[in-house]
């Protein structure tokens, strides 16, 4: 009987340790520092781009660069390669966290945007 209790305790601890969890959040944020009037006929959408960055944590200690926003935005701008009368529009972000409790987890931020080109 005592052996069964020990085995059950070990199994429960093992299940808690190796089970993972995922959380995700996202929003479309148009509250950036500039605004552009996108009237009908004055622009065309020419591409959709994405920038992302992630950081792993072990027991809450980061194993990389933790500034997800700056790095994801830099990656987005690099992919967009804006020229002339082009701008980013309809920016949205999605942040996902997954891992094994507090022992190991990864935070990942993905930012997407449309590249628009002004025609007038």
TATASUL-V85219 format. One record per residue. N is the residue number from 1. SS is DSSP state (~ for helix, > for strand, _ for the rest). PSI is psi in whole degrees, 0 to 359 (999 if undefined). D_LAST is the distance of its C-alpha to the last C-alpha in Angstrom with 1 decimal. Layout:
[[N:SS:PSI:D_LAST] [N:SS:PSI:D_LAST]]
This chain:
[[1:_:316:81.8] [2:~:325:80.7] [3:~:322:79.2] [4:~:322:77.1] [5:~:318:75.7] [6:~:316:74.9] [7:~:318:73.1] [8:~:318:71.2] [9:~:316:70.1] [10:~:318:69.0] [11:~:319:67.0] [12:~:314:65.3] [13:~:320:64.5] [14:~:317:63.2] [15:~:318:61.0] [16:~:322:59.5] [17:~:318:58.9] [18:~:351:57.2] [19:_:144:55.3] [20:_:170:51.6] [21:>:155:49.1] [22:>:138:45.3] [23:>:150:43.0] [24:>:143:39.3] [25:>:154:36.7] [26:>:160:33.0] [27:>:161:30.3] [28:>:113:26.6] [29:_:114:25.9] [30:_:23:22.7] [31:_:34:24.5] [32:_:173:23.2] [33:_:353:22.7] [34:_:157:18.9] [35:_:150:16.7] [36:_:137:13.1] [37:_:116:11.7] [38:_:84:10.8] [39:_:157:10.2] [40:_:125:10.8] [41:_:352:8.1] [42:_:5:5.2] [43:>:167:7.3] [44:>:143:10.4] [45:>:123:13.7] [46:>:346:15.1] [47:>:160:18.4] [48:>:131:20.9] [49:>:163:22.9] [50:>:139:26.2] [51:>:140:28.2] [52:>:159:31.8] [53:>:147:34.9] [54:>:157:38.5] [55:>:134:41.7] [56:>:150:45.3] [57:>:139:48.0] [58:>:118:51.8] [59:_:41:53.7] [60:_:358:50.7] [61:>:122:50.4] [62:>:143:47.0] [63:_:21:47.3] [64:_:197:43.9] [65:_:124:40.9] [66:_:352:40.6] [67:_:79:37.1] [68:~:317:35.3] [69:~:308:32.1] [70:~:316:31.5] [71:~:320:32.4] [72:~:320:30.5] [73:~:319:27.3] [74:~:318:27.9] [75:~:322:28.4] [76:~:313:25.2] [77:~:320:23.2] [78:~:318:25.2] [79:~:324:24.5] [80:~:322:20.7] [81:_:57:20.6] [82:_:140:17.1] [83:_:156:15.4] [84:_:238:12.4] [85:_:42:9.4] [86:>:152:11.7] [87:>:163:13.7] [88:>:139:16.6] [89:>:162:16.7] [90:>:48:19.7] [91:>:137:22.3] [92:>:154:25.8] [93:>:156:29.2] [94:>:125:32.6] [95:>:129:35.7] [96:>:137:38.9] [97:>:129:42.4] [98:>:155:45.2] [99:>:198:48.6] [100:>:88:52.3] [101:_:223:52.9] [102:_:356:52.9] [103:_:313:54.3] [104:>:127:51.2] [105:>:161:47.7] [106:>:131:44.1] [107:>:131:41.0] [108:>:129:37.7] [109:>:129:34.2] [110:>:127:31.3] [111:>:130:27.7] [112:>:153:25.0] [113:>:157:21.2] [114:>:141:18.2] [115:>:120:15.8] [116:>:148:12.2] [117:>:130:9.4] [118:>:132:5.8] [119:_:345:3.8] [120:_:999:0.0]]
